[in-house]
Amino acid sequence: MDSANSTQKRPPEQNERFDDLTGIYNRYGVFSAVEQLLKDYPDQQFCLIYWNIRKFRITNDLFGWNAGDKILVRWAKNIDELLHDKLAVYGRLELDNFVCCVPESFIENNEWTKLGEISYTTDEAKYNLYSCCGLYKITDRTLPVADMMNKARAAMETIKDNYMCLYAWYDDKMWNALLEEQRMNSEFKNAIAEKQFKVYYQPICRASDGLVISAEALVRWVHPVKGLIPPDSFIPLFEKNGFISILDRYVWNEVCATQQARLDQGLETVPISINVSRVEFYNPNLCDDLRNIVKSHRISPELLKIEITESAYADNPIQVLETVKKLHSYGFSVLMDDFGSGYSSLNMLKDLPIDVLKIDMRFLDNFGKNQKAVIVLESIIRLAKWMKLNIVSEGVETQSEWDYLRSVECDSVQGYYFYKPMPQESFIELLDKVAEHSVDLMFRSLPELDDTILEVFHQSNTKESILFYSMLNGMGLLEQCGDNVELLRVNRGYYEAVYNSAKSENQILNVPFEDPERSLLLEQCRTARETNQVQRFQLHHKREDGTYVWLAVKLRYLGGSPQRALYIFSVDNIESQKNAGQAQ
């Protein structure tokens, strides 16, 4: 029997029921025809098949929309050739989604599986595209056809990213999940308006001593009725329906607002890394959006680091590469998240100019028993070191894992052993505690400072020496000899503040202070010595490459003679605040 939607010689008055591109039924036409088919054959058992072409968006990006249209036309022709003389209804619902309604016996003979693959040939090569599909056995004919289609689609969505599965049969759990998705979709706009989405922060610690040096921003949905909804329940959905773009920018703005608030209060903060969804790399405005958000909050790009995933690179390597280059030109650092969890390859490390590699600690499953995993992890860390990449190990949960990571010179660690993701209020309290340590050292009594300075000069591993070198803000010791001033010791924070890089603690850059910087320093040294008070001032510091940076300085006299004296100082980079003020 001929199908109800054979593409040959349809009447002009029926054009509204057919797809302009492919010639088979459109959404309206296929819904009407399925409804009629079920009425005409009440004793026949039918099934729905819902097709989707895998990674079709990438095909459009690689070959253009015209090529994509040709593939859709070819796919529709394949369906028509297979079903035009069968008892069947078939059509194109939207984009690369096709559906057909066929007798159950047609499913059983597996003829429909012939539609799982299509080839596309260019001048250079032949490409194979594959579909995935969901099947729904129509048991309740009182359901609207749209609901039947949604049930088949729900089955398809369960295996869309599983390339080992061609199809899946619908069950009621899938329908409940689909209803929950629809509820979340309908509540999204209100949730954004009411700030139900909360930013949580998981600190990242220096591996050597556990000091908090940065954090990762994560999003949680705090629903007024359901409570805390985990991100894996809504992030994949919002990536699929496009809401992720709105949610990402909401999170980025919240993070930058937190940074700005601390800087405006003169408080210390740390760089925060934000996650960029893989679908964002199809957005040509991504880099400019990030730069504009940072500018609007008057913070430096160094305070907002960008995390991308392996899957983003696997999906769209050319676009991701161009995006990373542009982010670098805007002053952002880029982290590769979850390295080792899925698509890792040496080519990716070779081609993608990232700054930080975040290693998935699933490498250390069965730690102490799986020697191969340990060898792989050590090799990755060693390779990253050769490539001058910083390493963050995620998911650290035990003391033994931390000890091991320190032994292989991992740079930073993150995990429940140190801190769980925490709400903003708790994270701010943590930052305040970290900042208190640096302030305590600057304003300690002189007898206490004497012990600390002695240990610093000996470069020992005592508590006092470790405290100095682990300060979050930049600190150092300065000597004044007559009309000259010279740096004697600085900590890691000094290099972060002055050079935006972490050099080794004792690598002093012997750049002579020149006027007017030298004269200002001498004046502040004399005042600090005469008043025995901490002096606060701003310095336009000349670096060894001839560039300048604005620093906020605190200076304290420790002791000595009129011609030779020792001072302790702290510095904070205020370049972004100066630039923001000049721009206004």
C-alpha positions as CSV (number, residue, x, y, z in Angstrom):
1,M,0.0,0.0,0.0
2,D,1.3,3.5,-0.9
3,S,2.3,5.7,2.0
4,A,0.1,8.7,2.7
5,N,2.9,11.1,2.1
6,S,4.6,9.9,-1.1
7,T,6.5,12.8,-2.5
8,Q,5.1,12.4,-6.0
9,K,2.5,14.8,-7.4
10,R,0.9,16.1,-4.2
11,P,-2.0,18.5,-4.7
12,P,-1.2,22.2,-4.5
13,E,-3.7,22.7,-1.7
14,Q,-1.8,20.2,0.5
15,N,1.5,22.1,0.3
16,E,1.1,23.5,3.8
17,R,1.4,19.9,5.1
18,F,4.8,19.2,3.4
19,D,8.3,20.3,4.1
20,D,9.6,22.8,1.5
21,L,13.2,21.4,1.7
22,T,12.7,17.6,1.6
23,G,9.2,17.2,0.1
24,I,8.0,14.8,2.8
25,Y,5.5,15.7,5.5
26,N,6.3,18.6,7.8
27,R,5.3,18.6,11.5
28,Y,1.7,19.6,10.8
29,G,1.4,17.1,8.0
30,V,2.9,14.1,9.9
31,F,0.8,14.8,13.0
32,S,-2.4,14.8,11.0
33,A,-1.5,11.8,8.9
34,V,-0.5,9.7,11.9
35,E,-3.8,10.6,13.6
36,Q,-5.7,9.5,10.5
37,L,-3.6,6.3,10.1
38,L,-4.5,5.2,13.6
39,K,-8.2,5.8,12.9
40,D,-8.1,3.9,9.6
41,Y,-6.4,0.9,11.1
42,P,-7.8,0.4,14.6
43,D,-6.7,-3.3,14.8
44,Q,-3.2,-2.7,13.6
45,Q,-0.3,-2.3,16.1
46,F,1.9,0.6,15.2
47,C,5.2,2.0,16.4
48,L,6.9,5.4,16.1
49,I,10.6,5.9,15.2
50,Y,12.2,9.2,16.0
51,W,15.5,9.9,14.2
52,N,18.2,12.5,14.9
53,I,21.4,12.9,12.9
54,R,24.4,12.8,15.3
55,K,26.6,15.9,15.4
56,F,24.7,17.5,12.5
57,R,25.5,21.0,13.7
58,I,29.2,20.3,13.2
59,T,28.5,19.2,9.7
60,N,26.9,22.5,9.0
61,D,29.9,24.3,10.5
62,L,32.4,22.3,8.5
63,F,30.7,22.2,5.1
64,G,28.1,25.0,5.2
65,W,24.4,25.2,5.3
66,N,24.0,24.2,1.6
67,A,25.8,20.9,2.2
68,G,23.7,20.4,5.3
69,D,20.5,20.9,3.3
70,K,21.7,18.3,0.8
71,I,22.2,15.8,3.5
72,L,18.7,16.4,4.9
73,V,17.3,16.0,1.4
74,R,19.3,12.7,0.9
75,W,18.1,11.4,4.3
76,A,14.4,12.2,3.4
77,K,14.9,10.4,0.0
78,N,16.3,7.3,1.8
79,I,13.2,7.2,4.0
80,D,10.9,7.7,1.1
81,E,12.6,5.0,-1.0
82,L,12.2,2.6,1.9
83,L,8.7,3.4,3.0
84,H,6.8,4.9,0.0
85,D,5.1,1.6,-0.8
86,K,4.5,0.6,2.8
87,L,1.7,1.2,5.3
88,A,3.6,4.2,6.8
89,V,3.6,7.9,7.6
90,Y,6.9,9.7,7.7
91,G,8.1,13.3,7.8
92,R,10.6,15.9,9.0
93,L,9.6,17.6,12.2
94,E,12.4,20.2,12.4
95,L,16.1,20.6,11.7
96,D,17.6,17.1,11.5
97,N,14.8,15.4,13.3
98,F,12.7,12.9,11.3
99,V,9.8,10.6,12.4
100,C,7.8,7.7,10.9
101,C,4.9,5.6,12.1
102,V,5.0,2.0,10.8
103,P,3.4,-1.4,11.7
104,E,5.1,-3.3,14.5
105,S,5.9,-6.1,12.0
106,F,8.1,-3.6,10.1
107,I,10.2,-3.0,13.2
108,E,10.6,-6.7,13.8
109,N,12.1,-7.4,10.3
110,N,14.8,-4.7,11.0
111,E,14.4,-3.1,7.6
112,W,14.3,0.3,9.3
113,T,17.9,-0.1,10.5
114,K,19.1,0.6,6.9
115,L,18.4,4.3,7.6
116,G,21.1,4.5,10.3
117,E,23.9,5.8,8.0
118,I,24.3,8.3,5.2
119,S,27.4,9.3,3.3
120,Y,28.4,12.8,2.2
121,T,31.2,13.2,-0.4
122,T,33.3,16.3,-1.1
123,D,36.2,16.8,-3.5
124,E,38.6,15.8,-0.7
125,A,37.0,12.9,1.1
126,K,33.9,10.9,1.9
127,Y,32.2,11.4,5.2
128,N,29.8,9.0,7.0
129,L,27.0,10.4,9.2
130,Y,25.1,8.3,11.6
131,S,21.7,8.6,13.3
132,C,20.3,7.6,16.6
133,C,16.6,6.9,17.2
134,G,14.0,6.3,19.8
135,L,11.1,3.8,19.4
136,Y,7.7,4.0,21.0
137,K,5.1,1.2,20.8
138,I,1.7,2.9,20.5
139,T,-0.4,1.3,23.3
140,D,-2.7,4.2,24.1
141,R,-4.4,5.7,21.1
142,T,-6.2,8.4,23.1
143,L,-2.9,10.2,23.6
144,P,-2.3,13.3,21.5
145,V,0.1,12.5,18.6
146,A,2.4,15.1,20.0
147,D,2.8,13.2,23.2
148,M,3.5,10.0,21.3
149,M,6.2,11.8,19.4
150,N,7.7,13.1,22.6
151,K,7.8,9.6,24.1
152,A,9.8,8.4,21.1
153,R,12.0,11.5,21.3
154,A,12.6,10.9,25.0
155,A,13.9,7.4,24.2
156,M,16.2,8.9,21.5
157,E,17.7,11.4,23.9
158,T,18.8,8.7,26.2
159,I,21.3,7.3,23.7
160,K,22.1,10.5,21.7
161,D,25.7,10.7,23.1
162,N,26.2,6.9,23.2
163,Y,27.7,5.9,19.8
164,M,27.5,2.2,20.7
165,C,23.7,2.3,20.6
166,L,21.6,2.8,17.5
167,Y,18.2,2.9,19.1
168,A,16.4,2.7,22.5
169,W,12.8,1.7,23.3
170,Y,10.7,4.0,25.4
171,D,9.7,3.3,29.0
172,D,7.8,5.3,31.5
173,K,10.9,6.5,33.4
174,M,11.9,8.3,30.2
175,W,8.5,10.1,30.1
176,N,8.8,11.2,33.7
177,A,12.3,12.5,33.0
178,L,10.9,14.4,30.0
179,L,8.1,16.0,32.1
180,E,10.7,17.0,34.6
181,E,12.7,18.6,31.8
182,Q,9.7,20.5,30.7
183,R,9.1,21.7,34.2
184,M,12.6,23.0,34.5
185,N,12.4,24.7,31.1
186,S,9.2,26.5,32.2
187,E,10.7,27.6,35.5
188,F,14.1,28.7,34.2
189,K,13.2,32.4,33.4
190,N,11.7,32.9,36.9
191,A,14.6,31.1,38.5
192,I,17.1,33.6,36.9
193,A,14.9,36.6,37.9
194,E,14.7,35.4,41.5
195,K,18.4,34.5,41.7
196,Q,17.6,30.9,42.6
197,F,20.8,29.9,40.9
198,K,23.6,30.3,43.4
199,V,27.3,30.3,42.8
200,Y,29.3,27.9,44.9
201,Y,33.1,28.1,45.2
202,Q,35.5,25.2,45.5
203,P,39.0,26.4,46.6
204,I,42.1,25.3,44.8
205,C,45.2,24.9,47.0
206,R,48.9,25.0,46.5
207,A,50.1,21.4,46.7
208,S,53.2,22.2,48.7
209,D,51.3,23.5,51.8
210,G,47.6,23.5,51.2
211,L,47.3,27.3,51.0
212,V,44.2,28.6,49.1
213,I,45.5,30.3,45.9
214,S,42.3,30.3,43.7
215,A,38.9,28.7,43.4
216,E,36.5,27.3,40.8
217,A,33.0,28.7,40.5
218,L,30.2,26.2,40.3
219,V,26.4,26.7,40.0
220,R,23.7,25.2,42.1
221,W,19.9,25.6,41.7
222,V,18.4,26.3,45.0
223,H,14.7,25.6,44.2
224,P,12.1,27.1,46.6
225,V,10.2,23.8,46.7
226,K,12.6,21.0,45.7
227,G,15.7,22.4,47.5
228,L,19.2,21.9,46.1
229,I,19.1,20.6,42.5
230,P,22.6,19.3,41.4
231,P,24.1,20.7,38.2
232,D,24.1,17.3,36.3
233,S,20.2,17.5,36.5
234,F,20.0,20.8,34.6
235,I,23.2,21.6,32.8
236,P,22.8,19.0,30.0
237,L,19.2,20.1,29.5
238,F,20.2,23.8,29.3
239,E,23.0,23.0,26.9
240,K,20.5,21.3,24.7
241,N,17.8,24.0,24.7
242,G,20.1,27.0,24.6
243,F,19.5,28.3,28.1
244,I,23.1,27.6,29.1
245,S,24.2,30.8,27.4
246,I,22.0,32.8,29.8
247,L,23.0,30.8,32.8
248,D,26.7,31.0,32.0
249,R,26.6,34.8,31.8
250,Y,24.6,35.0,35.0
251,V,27.3,33.0,36.8
252,W,30.1,35.0,35.2
253,N,28.5,38.3,36.3
254,E,28.0,37.0,39.9
255,V,31.6,35.9,40.1
256,C,32.9,39.3,38.9
257,A,30.6,41.2,41.2
258,T,32.0,39.2,44.1
259,Q,35.6,40.1,43.0
260,Q,34.7,43.7,42.5
261,A,33.1,44.0,45.9
262,R,36.2,42.8,47.7
263,L,38.5,45.0,45.7
264,D,36.3,48.1,46.4
265,Q,36.6,47.3,50.1
266,G,40.4,47.0,49.8
267,L,40.2,43.3,50.6
268,E,42.3,40.5,49.2
269,T,40.8,38.1,46.6
270,V,42.1,35.2,44.5
271,P,41.6,34.3,40.8
272,I,38.3,32.5,40.2
273,S,38.0,30.0,37.3
274,I,34.6,29.9,35.5
275,N,33.3,27.0,33.4
276,V,32.5,27.7,29.7
277,S,30.0,25.2,28.3
278,R,31.1,23.4,25.2
279,V,28.1,24.8,23.2
280,E,29.4,28.3,23.9
281,F,32.2,27.8,21.4
282,Y,29.6,28.0,18.7
283,N,28.9,31.6,19.9
284,P,31.1,34.1,18.0
285,N,30.6,36.7,20.7
286,L,32.0,34.5,23.5
287,C,35.4,36.3,24.0
288,D,33.9,39.8,23.7
289,D,31.2,38.9,26.2
290,L,33.8,37.8,28.7
291,R,35.9,40.8,28.2
292,N,32.9,43.2,28.5
293,I,31.8,41.5,31.7
294,V,35.2,41.9,33.3
295,K,35.4,45.6,32.1
296,S,31.9,46.4,33.5
297,H,33.0,45.2,36.9
298,R,36.4,47.0,36.8
299,I,38.5,43.9,37.5
300,S,41.6,42.6,35.8
301,P,41.3,39.6,33.4
302,E,43.9,37.9,35.6
303,L,41.2,37.5,38.3
304,L,38.9,35.5,36.0
305,K,40.3,32.2,34.5
306,I,38.5,30.3,31.8
307,E,37.9,26.5,32.1
308,I,37.1,24.5,29.0
309,T,36.5,20.8,28.6
310,E,38.1,18.1,26.5
311,S,34.7,17.5,24.9
312,A,34.5,21.1,23.6
313,Y,37.8,20.6,21.8
314,A,36.8,17.2,20.5
315,D,33.5,18.7,19.1
316,N,35.0,21.8,17.5
317,P,38.8,21.9,17.6
318,I,39.3,24.7,15.1
319,Q,36.8,27.1,16.8
320,V,38.2,26.2,20.3
321,L,41.8,26.9,19.1
322,E,40.8,30.3,17.7
323,T,38.8,31.1,20.9
324,V,41.7,30.3,23.2
325,K,44.1,32.5,21.2
326,K,41.6,35.4,21.4
327,L,41.1,34.9,25.1
328,H,44.9,35.1,25.6
329,S,45.0,38.3,23.6
330,Y,42.4,39.7,26.0
331,G,44.5,38.8,29.0
332,F,42.7,35.7,30.2
333,S,44.3,32.4,31.3
334,V,42.7,29.2,30.0
335,L,42.5,25.9,31.9
336,M,41.7,22.5,30.4
337,D,39.3,20.8,32.7
338,D,38.9,17.0,33.4
339,F,42.0,16.0,31.4
340,G,42.1,12.3,31.2
341,S,38.3,11.7,31.6
342,G,37.4,11.2,28.0
343,Y,39.0,12.5,24.8
344,S,42.6,13.2,25.9
345,S,45.2,13.1,23.3
346,L,48.8,14.3,22.8
347,N,47.7,16.2,19.8
348,M,45.3,18.3,21.9
349,L,48.2,19.2,24.2
350,K,50.4,20.0,21.2
351,D,47.9,22.1,19.4
352,L,45.9,23.9,22.1
353,P,47.8,26.8,23.8
354,I,46.3,26.3,27.3
355,D,47.9,27.6,30.5
356,V,46.8,25.1,33.1
357,L,46.0,21.4,32.9
358,K,43.4,20.1,35.4
359,I,43.8,16.3,35.8
360,D,40.9,14.1,36.6
361,M,41.9,12.1,39.7
362,R,40.0,9.1,38.5
363,F,43.6,8.2,37.4
364,L,44.1,7.4,41.1
365,D,41.1,5.0,41.5
366,N,42.3,2.1,43.6
367,F,45.3,4.3,44.6
368,G,48.2,2.1,45.6
369,K,46.9,-0.9,43.6
370,N,46.7,0.3,40.0
371,Q,50.4,0.8,39.1
372,K,49.7,1.6,35.5
373,A,47.4,4.5,36.4
374,V,50.1,5.9,38.6
375,I,52.7,5.6,35.8
376,V,50.3,7.4,33.4
377,L,49.6,10.2,35.9
378,E,53.3,10.8,36.6
379,S,54.0,10.8,32.8
380,I,51.3,13.5,32.3
381,I,52.6,15.6,35.1
382,R,56.2,15.3,33.7
383,L,55.0,16.1,30.2
384,A,53.1,19.2,31.4
385,K,56.2,20.4,33.2
386,W,58.2,20.2,30.1
387,M,55.5,22.1,28.2
388,K,55.6,24.8,31.0
389,L,52.0,24.0,32.0
390,N,50.7,24.3,35.6
391,I,49.0,21.3,36.9
392,V,45.9,21.1,39.1
393,S,44.8,17.7,40.4
394,E,41.1,17.5,41.0
395,G,39.2,15.1,43.3
396,V,41.9,14.7,46.0
397,E,40.2,13.0,48.9
398,T,42.9,11.5,51.1
399,Q,46.1,12.4,52.8
400,S,48.0,9.7,50.9
401,E,46.8,11.1,47.6
402,W,48.0,14.6,48.6
403,D,51.4,13.2,49.8
404,Y,51.8,11.4,46.5
405,L,51.0,14.5,44.4
406,R,53.5,16.5,46.3
407,S,56.1,13.9,45.7
408,V,55.6,14.2,41.9
409,E,55.7,18.0,42.1
410,C,52.1,18.7,41.2
411,D,51.5,22.4,41.5
412,S,47.9,22.6,42.9
413,V,45.2,20.4,44.3
414,Q,41.5,20.5,44.6
415,G,39.1,18.2,46.3
416,Y,37.0,17.2,49.4
417,Y,40.2,16.5,51.4
418,F,40.7,20.3,51.4
419,Y,37.4,21.9,50.8
420,K,34.0,21.0,49.4
421,P,32.1,23.5,47.2
422,M,30.8,26.2,49.5
423,P,28.3,29.0,49.1
424,Q,29.6,32.5,48.5
425,E,29.3,33.6,52.2
426,S,31.5,30.8,53.4
427,F,34.0,31.4,50.7
428,I,34.3,35.1,51.6
429,E,34.9,34.1,55.2
430,L,37.6,31.7,54.1
431,L,39.3,34.5,52.1
432,D,39.1,36.8,55.1
433,K,40.9,34.2,57.2
434,V,43.6,33.7,54.6
435,A,44.1,37.5,54.4
436,E,44.3,37.7,58.2
437,H,47.5,35.6,58.1
438,S,49.3,38.1,55.8
439,V,48.1,41.1,57.9
440,D,49.2,39.4,61.1
441,L,52.7,39.1,59.8
442,M,53.0,42.7,58.7
443,F,51.7,44.0,62.0
444,R,53.3,41.6,64.5
445,S,55.4,42.8,67.4
446,L,59.1,43.4,66.6
447,P,60.4,40.6,68.8
448,E,58.1,38.2,66.9
449,L,59.1,39.6,63.5
450,D,62.8,39.2,64.5
451,D,62.4,35.5,64.7
452,T,60.5,35.4,61.4
453,I,63.1,37.5,59.6
454,L,65.9,35.4,60.9
455,E,64.3,32.2,59.6
456,V,63.6,33.8,56.3
457,F,67.3,34.7,55.8
458,H,68.2,31.2,56.7
459,Q,65.6,29.9,54.1
460,S,64.6,27.3,56.6
461,N,61.4,25.1,56.7
462,T,60.2,26.4,60.0
463,K,56.7,27.7,60.6
464,E,57.8,31.3,60.5
465,S,59.6,30.9,57.2
466,I,56.8,29.0,55.5
467,L,54.3,31.6,56.7
468,F,56.3,34.4,54.9
469,Y,56.7,32.5,51.7
470,S,53.1,31.3,51.6
471,M,51.5,34.7,52.1
472,L,48.7,35.3,49.5
473,N,49.8,38.9,48.9
474,G,53.3,40.0,47.9
475,M,55.8,40.5,50.7
476,G,59.5,41.1,50.9
477,L,62.5,42.5,52.8
478,L,64.1,45.8,51.7
479,E,67.5,47.2,52.7
480,Q,68.3,50.9,52.6
481,C,72.0,51.8,52.3
482,G,72.6,55.5,52.3
483,D,70.7,56.8,49.2
484,N,70.2,53.3,47.7
485,V,67.4,50.7,48.3
486,E,67.7,47.0,47.4
487,L,65.5,44.0,47.5
488,L,66.8,41.2,49.8
489,R,64.0,38.6,49.8
490,V,60.6,38.3,48.3
491,N,57.9,35.7,48.4
492,R,55.9,34.0,45.7
493,G,53.0,36.5,46.1
494,Y,55.4,39.3,45.2
495,Y,55.9,37.8,41.7
496,E,52.1,37.3,41.4
497,A,51.5,41.0,42.2
498,V,54.3,42.5,40.2
499,Y,54.7,40.1,37.2
500,N,51.5,38.1,37.2
501,S,53.5,34.9,37.3
502,A,54.8,32.5,40.0
503,K,58.6,32.5,39.9
504,S,60.5,30.6,42.6
505,E,60.6,32.4,45.9
506,N,64.3,33.3,46.0
507,Q,64.7,34.4,42.4
508,I,65.3,38.1,43.0
509,L,65.2,40.3,40.0
510,N,68.0,42.8,40.7
511,V,66.5,45.8,38.9
512,P,68.0,49.0,40.4
513,F,65.5,51.6,41.6
514,E,65.7,54.8,39.7
515,D,64.2,58.2,40.3
516,P,61.5,59.2,40.9
517,E,60.8,55.7,42.3
518,R,64.0,55.6,44.3
519,S,63.4,59.0,45.9
520,L,59.8,58.1,46.9
521,L,61.1,54.9,48.5
522,L,63.8,56.7,50.4
523,E,61.3,59.3,51.7
524,Q,58.9,56.5,52.9
525,C,61.8,54.6,54.5
526,R,62.8,57.7,56.5
527,T,59.3,58.4,57.6
528,A,58.7,54.8,58.6
529,R,62.0,54.9,60.7
530,E,61.2,58.2,62.3
531,T,57.6,57.6,63.2
532,N,57.9,53.8,63.7
533,Q,54.5,53.6,61.9
534,V,53.5,51.4,58.9
535,Q,53.6,53.7,55.8
536,R,51.0,53.2,53.0
537,F,51.7,54.6,49.5
538,Q,51.3,53.9,45.8
539,L,54.3,53.2,43.6
540,H,54.6,53.2,39.8
541,H,57.2,50.4,39.7
542,K,59.4,49.9,36.7
543,R,60.0,46.2,35.9
544,E,63.1,44.8,34.3
545,D,61.6,44.8,30.8
546,G,61.0,48.6,31.1
547,T,57.2,48.3,31.6
548,Y,55.5,49.8,34.6
549,V,52.9,48.5,37.1
550,W,51.0,50.3,39.8
551,L,51.4,48.9,43.3
552,A,49.9,49.7,46.7
553,V,52.7,49.4,49.2
554,K,52.8,49.0,53.0
555,L,56.3,49.6,54.5
556,R,57.6,49.0,58.1
557,Y,60.9,49.7,59.7
558,L,62.6,46.7,61.4
559,G,65.9,48.2,62.6
560,G,69.4,49.3,61.7
561,S,71.5,52.4,61.6
562,P,70.8,55.7,59.9
563,Q,73.0,54.6,56.9
564,R,71.9,51.0,56.8
565,A,68.3,49.8,57.7
566,L,66.0,46.9,57.2
567,Y,62.3,47.1,56.2
568,I,59.5,44.6,55.6
569,F,56.9,45.5,53.0
570,S,53.8,44.1,51.3
571,V,52.5,45.0,47.8
572,D,49.2,44.6,46.0
573,N,48.7,45.1,42.2
574,I,46.3,48.0,41.6
575,E,46.9,48.3,37.9
576,S,43.2,47.4,37.0
577,Q,41.8,50.0,39.4
578,K,44.1,52.7,38.1
579,N,43.2,51.8,34.5
580,A,39.5,51.8,35.4
581,G,39.8,55.2,37.0
582,Q,41.6,56.7,34.0
583,A,38.9,55.3,31.7
584,Q,36.1,57.1,33.5
